[in-house]
Structures are given as C-alpha cells and as structure tokens.
Amino acid sequence: MAQFTRQDDTVDPDNFGFNKRSLFIGGAVNLGFSGNTFVAGANPEIGFTVKEWLDVGALLNINYYAQSADPNLYYNYNTRTRSFAYGVGAFTRIYPVNFLFLQVQPEFNFTNINYKDFSAIPAQKYSYQTQAPSLLVGAGYCQRIAGESNFYIAVLIDALDNPNSPYRDAYTNTILPQYRAGFDIYLHPHG
C-alpha cells in the first residue's frame, strides 16, 4: 500500500514544479503598427514557474486594430477597417539567462471586422466575422525574481501566414510586430 506524506510549503527555488508558490497572475499591454495600421490590446495571464528557467501558462487576448488603405498605393481604394479581436492562448517562456527570455505563444482569435469603402458613392459599409490561429514567437528583456515578481518587455511576431490573423496587415498580409510590456506577481511569494 502506498504511503503519502505531507510536504512542507517551502520551495527550493531551483526545483519549482507545480506548487501554489509557483503560481502567478499578471498581464501585458501590446502595441503594433506598420504603415497605416495600428493595433492595441491587453493580455491578462495566469501561469506557473516550472523551473527557474521555464514559465508556462494561459492567457486571454483582447485587441483593437485600425487600418486605412492609402488610395495612392491601392489603386484608388479609399477604405478603412476597424476590428475587435478576442481569443485564448498559451505561452511558454524560456530564460536562457535571468534577464532575457524567448517566448512561444499559440493562440486562437475571433475577429469582428467593420469595413468602410469611401471610394463608392455613397460610402459602402460591411461587417463580418472571422477566426484564425496565430503562433506568436519572440524575445524579451525582464527584471525577474522567480517566485516573487516579473516585469518584462518583448517583441513578438506571428509566424503563421493566415490573412485573418489580428497580427497581420489586412491589405498586404505583412507581419505587424507586437511590442508588449507586462508584469506578473506570484500569488504566494517566496520569502
């Protein structure tokens, strides 16, 4: 018969594992821009520190983006797109050194799009919904004390080539780099 013993609540910072002292919450704000495109959003997250060099977790995405087509570049099109995207994702952050990290973040986003064509008289309005997976990859700088707190800045890009991604230009499908700043606090700080 197996015997179970209760373990102490203290945690060895070199051996985190899944433990209530490894749990953190936080989030980030993000900006993206390119040409006539602007993206702003927020990403609340919950995660845990598996090892001193590895964090994993889940997050929500909330993004707004605005795009305008320059009539001189797009064959006399004079259009404007406003979109609201929301979704879920997971993240993995690997810390090769204490102040730098690499991040991989698969997501699935739902987008409500409002499109207005000013070249038609009267102006035409269209609305539709779409969805798309994204795979954000990138790197960042942080001030991290595993088990206590983390502040970070990062640059992420969508590695998938889906034109419905909220991280792609709606007119050219070019990548819109995402600049993020965020923080995490541990629910049960070490100390």
VORO-115411 format. One record per residue: x, y, z of N, C-alpha, C in turn; residue in one letter. Coordinates in steps of 0.05 Angstrom, whole numbers, plus 32768, in hexadecimal, padded with zeros to 4 digits. Example, Ala and Ser with C-alpha at 12.3 -4.5 7.8 and 13.67 -1.06 7.14 Angstrom:
! VORO-115411
+------+------+------+------+------+------+------+------+------+----+
:  n.X :  n.Y :  n.Z : ca.X : ca.Y : ca.Z :  c.X :  c.Y :  c.Z : aa :
+------+------+------+------+------+------+------+------+------+----+
: 8108 : 7F8E : 809C : 80F6 : 7FA6 : 809C : 8108 : 7FBE : 809C :  A :
: 8101 : 7FD3 : 808E : 8111 : 7FEB : 808F : 8102 : 8001 : 809D :  S :
+------+------+------+------+------+------+------+------+------+----+
This chain:
! VORO-115411
+------+------+------+------+------+------+------+------+------+----+
:  n.X :  n.Y :  n.Z : ca.X : ca.Y : ca.Z :  c.X :  c.Y :  c.Z : aa :
+------+------+------+------+------+------+------+------+------+----+
: 8011 : 7FE9 : 8000 : 8000 : 8000 : 8000 : 8012 : 8019 : 8000 :  M :
: 800B : 802C : 7FEF : 801B : 8045 : 7FED : 8017 : 8056 : 8006 :  A :
: 802C : 8064 : 800D : 802B : 8076 : 8024 : 802F : 8092 : 801A :  Q :
: 801E : 80A5 : 8022 : 8020 : 80C0 : 801B : 8028 : 80D1 : 8033 :  F :
: 803A : 80E3 : 802F : 8042 : 80F5 : 8045 : 803D : 8112 : 803C :  T :
: 8036 : 8122 : 804F : 8032 : 813F : 8049 : 804D : 814C : 8047 :  R :
: 8051 : 815C : 8032 : 806A : 816A : 802E : 8067 : 8187 : 8039 :  Q :
: 807E : 8191 : 8041 : 8080 : 81AD : 804B : 8078 : 81C0 : 8035 :  D :
: 806E : 81D8 : 803C : 8067 : 81EC : 8028 : 807F : 81FB : 801D :  D :
: 8096 : 81F7 : 8028 : 80AD : 8206 : 801E : 80B5 : 81F9 : 8003 :  T :
: 80C1 : 820A : 7FF2 : 80C9 : 8201 : 7FD8 : 80E6 : 8207 : 7FD3 :  V :
: 80F4 : 81F3 : 7FC8 : 810F : 81F7 : 7FBF : 810E : 8206 : 7FA4 :  D :
: 8119 : 821F : 7FA2 : 8116 : 822E : 7F89 : 8122 : 8221 : 7F71 :  P :
: 8133 : 820D : 7F74 : 813E : 81FF : 7F5D : 812D : 81E7 : 7F55 :  D :
: 8118 : 81E1 : 7F64 : 8107 : 81CB : 7F5E : 80EA : 81D2 : 7F62 :  N :
: 80DF : 81E3 : 7F50 : 80C4 : 81EE : 7F54 : 80AE : 81D9 : 7F52 :  F :
: 80AB : 81CC : 7F3B : 8096 : 81B9 : 7F37 : 807B : 81C7 : 7F39 :  G :
: 8065 : 81B8 : 7F3A : 804A : 81C4 : 7F3D : 8044 : 81C6 : 7F5B :  F :
: 8042 : 81DE : 7F64 : 803F : 81E4 : 7F81 : 8031 : 81FF : 7F83 :  N :
: 8021 : 8203 : 7F97 : 8013 : 821C : 7F99 : 8026 : 8234 : 7F9A :  K :
: 803E : 8230 : 7FA3 : 8051 : 8246 : 7FA4 : 805D : 824C : 7F89 :  R :
: 8058 : 823B : 7F75 : 8061 : 823F : 7F5A : 804D : 824E : 7F48 :  S :
: 8035 : 8252 : 7F52 : 801F : 825E : 7F42 : 8022 : 827D : 7F41 :  L :
: 801E : 8288 : 7F2A : 801E : 82A5 : 7F27 : 8007 : 82AE : 7F15 :  F :
: 7FFF : 82C8 : 7F19 : 7FEC : 82D4 : 7F07 : 7FF8 : 82EF : 7EFE :  I :
: 7FED : 82F9 : 7EE9 : 7FF7 : 8312 : 7EDE : 7FEC : 8318 : 7EC3 :  G :
: 7FFB : 8325 : 7EB3 : 7FF2 : 832B : 7E98 : 8004 : 833F : 7E8B :  G :
: 7FFC : 8345 : 7E72 : 800C : 8358 : 7E62 : 7FF9 : 8369 : 7E51 :  A :
: 8004 : 8380 : 7E49 : 7FF7 : 8390 : 7E35 : 8009 : 838F : 7E1C :  V :
: 7FFD : 8390 : 7E05 : 800C : 838E : 7DED : 8005 : 83A3 : 7DD9 :  N :
: 8018 : 83AB : 7DC9 : 8015 : 83BD : 7DB2 : 8022 : 83B1 : 7D9A :  L :
: 8015 : 83B6 : 7D83 : 8021 : 83AE : 7D6A : 801A : 83C3 : 7D55 :  G :
: 802D : 83C8 : 7D43 : 8028 : 83DC : 7D2F : 8039 : 83D7 : 7D17 :  F :
: 802F : 83DF : 7D00 : 803E : 83DC : 7CE7 : 802F : 83EC : 7CD2 :  S :
: 803B : 8400 : 7CC6 : 802E : 840F : 7CB2 : 8015 : 841D : 7CBC :  G :
: 7FFE : 8415 : 7CB1 : 7FE4 : 8420 : 7CB8 : 7FD5 : 840E : 7CCC :  N :
: 7FE3 : 83FF : 7CDB : 7FD6 : 83EB : 7CED : 7FDE : 83F1 : 7D0A :  T :
: 7FCB : 83EE : 7D1C : 7FD0 : 83F2 : 7D39 : 7FC2 : 83DC : 7D48 :  F :
: 7FCF : 83CE : 7D5A : 7FC4 : 83B9 : 7D6B : 7FC9 : 83BF : 7D88 :  V :
: 7FB5 : 83BD : 7D99 : 7FB9 : 83C0 : 7DB6 : 7FA9 : 83AA : 7DC4 :  A :
: 7FB4 : 839F : 7DD9 : 7FA6 : 838A : 7DE7 : 7FB0 : 8385 : 7E03 :  G :
: 7FA3 : 8371 : 7E0F : 7FAA : 8369 : 7E2A : 7FA9 : 834A : 7E2B :  A :
: 7FBA : 833F : 7E3D : 7FBC : 8322 : 7E3F : 7FBF : 831A : 7E5C :  N :
: 7FA8 : 8317 : 7E6B : 7FAA : 830C : 7E86 : 7FB3 : 82EF : 7E85 :  P :
: 7FC3 : 82E7 : 7E99 : 7FCF : 82CC : 7E98 : 7FD0 : 82C0 : 7EB4 :  E :
: 7FD1 : 82A5 : 7EB4 : 7FD7 : 8296 : 7ECD : 7FEB : 8280 : 7EC5 :  I :
: 7FFE : 827C : 7ED6 : 8012 : 8268 : 7ED0 : 8020 : 825D : 7EE8 :  G :
: 8034 : 824D : 7EE3 : 8044 : 8243 : 7EF9 : 8060 : 823E : 7EF0 :  F :
: 8072 : 8240 : 7F03 : 808F : 823C : 7EFE : 8094 : 821E : 7F02 :  T :
: 809C : 8211 : 7EED : 80A2 : 81F4 : 7EEE : 80BE : 81F0 : 7EF9 :  V :
: 80D1 : 8200 : 7EEF : 80ED : 8200 : 7EF8 : 80F6 : 821D : 7EF8 :  K :
: 810C : 8223 : 7F03 : 8117 : 823E : 7F04 : 8118 : 824A : 7EE8 :  E :
: 811C : 8239 : 7ED4 : 8120 : 8242 : 7EB8 : 8107 : 823E : 7EA6 :  W :
: 80F0 : 8236 : 7EB2 : 80D9 : 822F : 7EA1 : 80BF : 8237 : 7EAF :  L :
: 80AF : 8248 : 7EA0 : 8094 : 824F : 7EA9 : 8080 : 8245 : 7E93 :  D :
: 8069 : 823C : 7E9B : 8053 : 8234 : 7E88 : 8039 : 8240 : 7E93 :  V :
: 8026 : 8244 : 7E81 : 800C : 824E : 7E8A : 7FF8 : 8251 : 7E74 :  G :
: 7FE2 : 825D : 7E7B : 7FCC : 8263 : 7E69 : 7FC5 : 8280 : 7E6A :  A :
: 7FB9 : 828B : 7E54 : 7FB3 : 82A7 : 7E53 : 7F9A : 82AC : 7E42 :  L :
: 7F8F : 82C4 : 7E46 : 7F7A : 82CE : 7E35 : 7F85 : 82E4 : 7E24 :  L :
: 7F79 : 82E8 : 7E0C : 7F82 : 82FD : 7DFA : 7F6A : 8310 : 7DF5 :  N :
: 7F6F : 8329 : 7DF6 : 7F5C : 833D : 7DEF : 7F6B : 8352 : 7DDE :  I :
: 7F64 : 8354 : 7DC5 : 7F72 : 8366 : 7DB3 : 7F5F : 8377 : 7DA3 :  N :
: 7F66 : 8390 : 7D9F : 7F58 : 83A2 : 7D8D : 7F6C : 83AA : 7D77 :  Y :
: 7F63 : 83AA : 7D5E : 7F75 : 83B5 : 7D4A : 7F66 : 83C5 : 7D35 :  Y :
: 7F75 : 83D9 : 7D2C : 7F6A : 83EC : 7D18 : 7F7D : 83ED : 7D00 :  A :
: 7F72 : 83EC : 7CE8 : 7F83 : 83EC : 7CD0 : 7F75 : 83FE : 7CBC :  Q :
: 7F86 : 840C : 7CAC : 7F7C : 841C : 7C96 : 7F8C : 8415 : 7C7D :  S :
: 7F7F : 8413 : 7C67 : 7F8D : 840F : 7C4E : 7F93 : 842A : 7C41 :  A :
: 7FAC : 842E : 7C3B : 7FB4 : 8447 : 7C2D : 7FAB : 8445 : 7C10 :  D :
: 7F9A : 8457 : 7C07 : 7F90 : 8456 : 7BEB : 7FA6 : 8458 : 7BD6 :  P :
: 7FBC : 8463 : 7BDD : 7FD2 : 8465 : 7BCA : 7FE1 : 844A : 7BC7 :  N :
: 7FDF : 8439 : 7BDB : 7FED : 8420 : 7BDA : 7FDB : 8409 : 7BD2 :  L :
: 7FC1 : 840B : 7BD6 : 7FAE : 83F5 : 7BD2 : 7F9A : 83FC : 7BBB :  Y :
: 7FA4 : 8405 : 7BA5 : 7F94 : 8409 : 7B8D : 7F7A : 8418 : 7B92 :  Y :
: 7F7D : 842F : 7B9F : 7F67 : 8441 : 7BA4 : 7F53 : 8437 : 7BB8 :  N :
: 7F5A : 8422 : 7BC7 : 7F48 : 8419 : 7BDD : 7F4C : 842C : 7BF4 :  Y :
: 7F36 : 8434 : 7BFF : 7F36 : 8445 : 7C17 : 7F25 : 8437 : 7C2B :  N :
: 7F32 : 8426 : 7C3B : 7F23 : 8415 : 7C4E : 7F2E : 8418 : 7C6A :  T :
: 7F1D : 8410 : 7C7D : 7F25 : 8410 : 7C99 : 7F1A : 83F6 : 7CA5 :  R :
: 7F2A : 83E9 : 7CB5 : 7F22 : 83D1 : 7CC3 : 7F26 : 83D5 : 7CE1 :  T :
: 7F12 : 83CF : 7CF1 : 7F14 : 83CF : 7D0E : 7F0C : 83B3 : 7D18 :  R :
: 7F1C : 83A8 : 7D29 : 7F17 : 838C : 7D32 : 7F1B : 8389 : 7D50 :  S :
: 7F0D : 8377 : 7D5B : 7F10 : 836F : 7D77 : 7F14 : 8351 : 7D77 :  F :
: 7F2A : 8348 : 7D82 : 7F31 : 832B : 7D83 : 7F33 : 8323 : 7DA1 :  A :
: 7F2B : 830A : 7DA6 : 7F2E : 82FF : 7DC0 : 7F34 : 82E1 : 7DBD :  Y :
: 7F41 : 82D6 : 7DD0 : 7F48 : 82BA : 7DCE : 7F56 : 82AF : 7DE7 :  G :
: 7F5F : 8296 : 7DE4 : 7F6D : 8289 : 7DFA : 7F88 : 827E : 7DEF :  V :
: 7F9A : 827A : 7E02 : 7FB4 : 826F : 7DFA : 7FC3 : 8263 : 7E11 :  G :
: 7FDA : 8259 : 7E0B : 7FEC : 824E : 7E1F : 8008 : 825A : 7E19 :  A :
: 8019 : 825B : 7E2D : 8034 : 8265 : 7E29 : 8048 : 8254 : 7E37 :  F :
: 8060 : 8255 : 7E2C : 8078 : 8249 : 7E38 : 808E : 825E : 7E37 :  T :
: 809A : 8264 : 7E4D : 80B1 : 8276 : 7E4E : 80C9 : 8267 : 7E58 :  R :
: 80DE : 8268 : 7E49 : 80F7 : 825A : 7E50 : 810C : 8270 : 7E56 :  I :
: 8119 : 826F : 7E6D : 812C : 8283 : 7E76 : 8148 : 8277 : 7E74 :  Y :
: 8156 : 827C : 7E5D : 8172 : 8272 : 7E5B : 8184 : 827F : 7E6F :  P :
: 817F : 8299 : 7E75 : 818C : 82A7 : 7E8A : 8176 : 82B5 : 7E9A :  V :
: 817B : 82BE : 7EB2 : 8166 : 82C8 : 7EC3 : 8157 : 82E1 : 7EB8 :  N :
: 8164 : 82F1 : 7EA7 : 8157 : 830A : 7E9E : 814D : 8309 : 7E81 :  F :
: 8150 : 82F2 : 7E73 : 8147 : 82EF : 7E58 : 8135 : 82D7 : 7E56 :  L :
: 8121 : 82D8 : 7E44 : 8110 : 82C0 : 7E40 : 8108 : 82BE : 7E23 :  F :
: 8102 : 82A5 : 7E1B : 80F6 : 829E : 7E02 : 80DA : 8296 : 7E07 :  L :
: 80C7 : 829E : 7DF5 : 80AB : 8298 : 7DFA : 809E : 828B : 7DE2 :  Q :
: 808E : 8277 : 7DE6 : 807E : 826A : 7DD2 : 8061 : 826B : 7DDC :  V :
: 804E : 8274 : 7DCB : 8033 : 8279 : 7DD4 : 801F : 8271 : 7DBF :  Q :
: 8015 : 8259 : 7DBF : 7FFF : 8252 : 7DAC : 7FE5 : 825E : 7DB6 :  P :
: 7FD5 : 8268 : 7DA3 : 7FBB : 8275 : 7DAA : 7FA6 : 826C : 7D96 :  E :
: 7F8D : 8271 : 7D9E : 7F77 : 8270 : 7D8B : 7F66 : 8288 : 7D90 :  F :
: 7F61 : 8298 : 7D7A : 7F54 : 82B2 : 7D7D : 7F3A : 82B3 : 7D6C :  N :
: 7F26 : 82C1 : 7D76 : 7F0D : 82C7 : 7D68 : 7F0D : 82E5 : 7D63 :  F :
: 7F06 : 82ED : 7D4B : 7F08 : 830A : 7D44 : 7EEE : 8314 : 7D38 :  T :
: 7EE4 : 832A : 7D42 : 7ECD : 8339 : 7D36 : 7ED9 : 8350 : 7D26 :  N :
: 7ED2 : 8351 : 7D0D : 7EDE : 8365 : 7CFB : 7EC9 : 8377 : 7CEF :  I :
: 7ECE : 8391 : 7CF0 : 7EBD : 83A6 : 7CE4 : 7ECE : 83B3 : 7CCE :  N :
: 7EC5 : 83B2 : 7CB6 : 7ED3 : 83BB : 7C9E : 7EC3 : 83D1 : 7C91 :  Y :
: 7ECF : 83E7 : 7C8A : 7EC1 : 83FD : 7C7D : 7ED1 : 8405 : 7C64 :  K :
: 7EC3 : 8406 : 7C4D : 7ECF : 840D : 7C33 : 7EC5 : 8429 : 7C2C :  D :
: 7ED7 : 843D : 7C2D : 7ED0 : 8458 : 7C27 : 7ED2 : 845E : 7C09 :  F :
: 7EDD : 844C : 7BF9 : 7EDF : 8451 : 7BDD : 7EC4 : 844D : 7BCF :  S :
: 7EB1 : 843F : 7BDB : 7E96 : 843C : 7BD1 : 7E85 : 8454 : 7BDA :  A :
: 7E72 : 845B : 7BC9 : 7E60 : 8472 : 7BD1 : 7E43 : 8466 : 7BD0 :  I :
: 7E36 : 8466 : 7BE7 : 7E3F : 846D : 7C01 : 7E52 : 8458 : 7C0C :  P :
: 7E61 : 845F : 7C21 : 7E74 : 844D : 7C2D : 7E66 : 8433 : 7C35 :  A :
: 7E74 : 841D : 7C30 : 7E69 : 8402 : 7C36 : 7E75 : 83F8 : 7C50 :  Q :
: 7E63 : 83EC : 7C61 : 7E6C : 83E0 : 7C7A : 7E67 : 83C2 : 7C7A :  K :
: 7E7B : 83B3 : 7C84 : 7E78 : 8396 : 7C86 : 7E81 : 838E : 7CA2 :  Y :
: 7E75 : 8379 : 7CAC : 7E7D : 836E : 7CC6 : 7E7E : 8350 : 7CC2 :  S :
: 7E92 : 8343 : 7CCE : 7E93 : 8326 : 7CCD : 7EA5 : 831C : 7CE4 :  Y :
: 7EA3 : 8302 : 7CE9 : 7EB3 : 82F6 : 7CFE : 7EC5 : 82E1 : 7CF2 :  Q :
: 7EDC : 82DD : 7CFE : 7EEF : 82C9 : 7CF5 : 7EFE : 82BD : 7D0D :  T :
: 7F0D : 82A9 : 7D09 : 7F1D : 829D : 7D1E : 7F37 : 8293 : 7D12 :  Q :
: 7F4B : 8291 : 7D23 : 7F65 : 8288 : 7D19 : 7F77 : 8280 : 7D30 :  A :
: 7F88 : 826C : 7D2B : 7F9D : 8265 : 7D3E : 7FB5 : 8278 : 7D3A :  P :
: 7FC4 : 827C : 7D4E : 7FDD : 828B : 7D4C : 7FF3 : 827C : 7D5C :  S :
: 800B : 8280 : 7D55 : 8022 : 8276 : 7D64 : 8036 : 828C : 7D68 :  L :
: 8034 : 829A : 7D7F : 8046 : 82B0 : 7D85 : 8060 : 82A5 : 7D90 :  L :
: 8076 : 82AF : 7D85 : 8091 : 82A7 : 7D8E : 80A1 : 82C1 : 7D91 :  V :
: 80B3 : 82C1 : 7DA4 : 80C3 : 82D8 : 7DA8 : 80D5 : 82D6 : 7DC0 :  G :
: 80E0 : 82ED : 7DC8 : 80F3 : 82EF : 7DDE : 80ED : 8308 : 7DEE :  A :
: 80F8 : 8308 : 7E07 : 80F4 : 831F : 7E18 : 8109 : 8322 : 7E2D :  G :
: 8107 : 8339 : 7E3A : 8118 : 8340 : 7E51 : 8107 : 8341 : 7E6A :  Y :
: 8111 : 8338 : 7E80 : 8101 : 8338 : 7E99 : 8112 : 833F : 7EB1 :  C :
: 8103 : 8347 : 7EC6 : 810E : 834A : 7EE1 : 80FE : 8336 : 7EF1 :  Q :
: 8109 : 831E : 7EF4 : 80FA : 8307 : 7EFF : 8108 : 82FC : 7F18 :  R :
: 80F7 : 82F8 : 7F2C : 80FF : 82E9 : 7F43 : 80EB : 82D2 : 7F45 :  I :
: 80F3 : 82BB : 7F3C : 80E1 : 82A4 : 7F3B : 80D7 : 829F : 7F57 :  A :
: 80BC : 829D : 7F59 : 80B0 : 8298 : 7F73 : 80A7 : 82B2 : 7F80 :  G :
: 80AE : 82C9 : 7F75 : 80A5 : 82E3 : 7F80 : 8097 : 82F5 : 7F6C :  E :
: 80A5 : 82FE : 7F57 : 8099 : 8310 : 7F43 : 80A8 : 8310 : 7F2A :  S :
: 809D : 831B : 7F15 : 80A9 : 831D : 7EFB : 809E : 8335 : 7EEC :  N :
: 80AF : 8345 : 7EE1 : 80A7 : 835B : 7ECE : 80B6 : 8355 : 7EB4 :  F :
: 80A8 : 8358 : 7E9E : 80B5 : 8351 : 7E85 : 80AC : 8363 : 7E6D :  Y :
: 80BD : 8364 : 7E59 : 80B6 : 836F : 7E3F : 80BE : 835B : 7E2B :  I :
: 80AF : 8359 : 7E15 : 80B4 : 8344 : 7E01 : 80AB : 834E : 7DE5 :  A :
: 80B7 : 8342 : 7DD1 : 80AE : 8345 : 7DB5 : 80A7 : 832A : 7DAB :  V :
: 808E : 8328 : 7DA1 : 8084 : 830E : 7D97 : 8079 : 8312 : 7D7A :  L :
: 807C : 82FD : 7D6A : 8070 : 82FE : 7D4F : 8060 : 82E4 : 7D4B :  I :
: 804C : 82E5 : 7D39 : 803C : 82CE : 7D33 : 804B : 82BE : 7D1D :  D :
: 8053 : 82A5 : 7D24 : 8062 : 8295 : 7D11 : 8051 : 8286 : 7CFD :  A :
: 8036 : 8287 : 7D01 : 8024 : 827A : 7CEE : 801D : 828F : 7CD8 :  L :
: 8014 : 8285 : 7CC1 : 800F : 8296 : 7CAB : 7FF1 : 8298 : 7CA5 :  D :
: 7FE1 : 829C : 7CBB : 7FC4 : 829C : 7CB8 : 7FBB : 82B9 : 7CB4 :  N :
: 7FAE : 82C0 : 7C9D : 7FA6 : 82DC : 7C99 : 7F90 : 82E6 : 7CAC :  P :
: 7F83 : 82D4 : 7CBB : 7F6F : 82DC : 7CCE : 7F7A : 82E1 : 7CEA :  N :
: 7F94 : 82DE : 7CED : 7FA1 : 82E3 : 7D07 : 7F9F : 8300 : 7D0F :  S :
: 7F99 : 8307 : 7D28 : 7F99 : 8323 : 7D30 : 7FB5 : 832F : 7D31 :  P :
: 7FCA : 831E : 7D2C : 7FE6 : 8328 : 7D2D : 7FF1 : 832A : 7D11 :  Y :
: 7FDF : 832C : 7CFD : 7FE7 : 832F : 7CE0 : 7FD8 : 8347 : 7CD5 :  R :
: 7FE5 : 8355 : 7CC2 : 7FD9 : 836C : 7CB4 : 7FC2 : 8361 : 7CA3 :  D :
: 7FAA : 836B : 7CA5 : 7F93 : 8361 : 7C96 : 7F95 : 8366 : 7C78 :  A :
: 7FA5 : 8379 : 7C70 : 7FA7 : 837F : 7C53 : 7FBF : 8371 : 7C46 :  Y :
: 7FD4 : 836D : 7C54 : 7FEC : 8361 : 7C48 : 7FF5 : 8346 : 7C54 :  T :
: 7FE9 : 833E : 7C6A : 7FEF : 8326 : 7C79 : 800C : 8327 : 7C84 :  N :
: 8018 : 833E : 7C87 : 8032 : 8340 : 7C93 : 8030 : 833E : 7CB1 :  T :
: 8046 : 8336 : 7CBD : 8047 : 8332 : 7CDA : 8046 : 834D : 7CE8 :  I :
: 8036 : 834F : 7CFE : 8036 : 8366 : 7D0F : 8044 : 835F : 7D29 :  L :
: 805D : 8367 : 7D2D : 806A : 8360 : 7D46 : 805A : 836B : 7D5E :  P :
: 805A : 835B : 7D73 : 804B : 8362 : 7D8B : 8060 : 8369 : 7DA1 :  Q :
: 805D : 8381 : 7DAC : 806F : 838B : 7DC1 : 805F : 8389 : 7DDB :  Y :
: 8068 : 8379 : 7DEE : 8059 : 8374 : 7E06 : 8069 : 837C : 7E1F :  R :
: 805B : 8386 : 7E32 : 8066 : 838C : 7E4D : 8053 : 8380 : 7E61 :  A :
: 805D : 8371 : 7E74 : 804C : 8363 : 7E87 : 8059 : 835F : 7EA2 :  G :
: 8049 : 8353 : 7EB4 : 8053 : 834D : 7ECF : 8045 : 8334 : 7ED8 :  F :
: 8051 : 8326 : 7EEB : 8046 : 830F : 7EF8 : 804C : 8311 : 7F16 :  D :
: 8039 : 8309 : 7F26 : 803E : 8307 : 7F43 : 8036 : 82EB : 7F4C :  I :
: 8045 : 82E0 : 7F5E : 8040 : 82C5 : 7F68 : 802B : 82C7 : 7F7E :  Y :
: 8019 : 82B3 : 7F7D : 8003 : 82B3 : 7F91 : 800D : 82AD : 7FAD :  L :
: 8021 : 829D : 7FAF : 802D : 8297 : 7FC9 : 804B : 829B : 7FC7 :  H :
: 8054 : 82B4 : 7FCA : 8071 : 82BA : 7FC5 : 8083 : 82AA : 7FD8 :  P :
: 809A : 82A3 : 7FCE : 80AF : 8297 : 7FDF : 80BA : 82AC : 7FF1 :  H :
: 80C3 : 82A4 : 8007 : 80CF : 82B8 : 8018 : 80D1 : 82B0 : 8035 :  G :
+------+------+------+------+------+------+------+------+------+----+
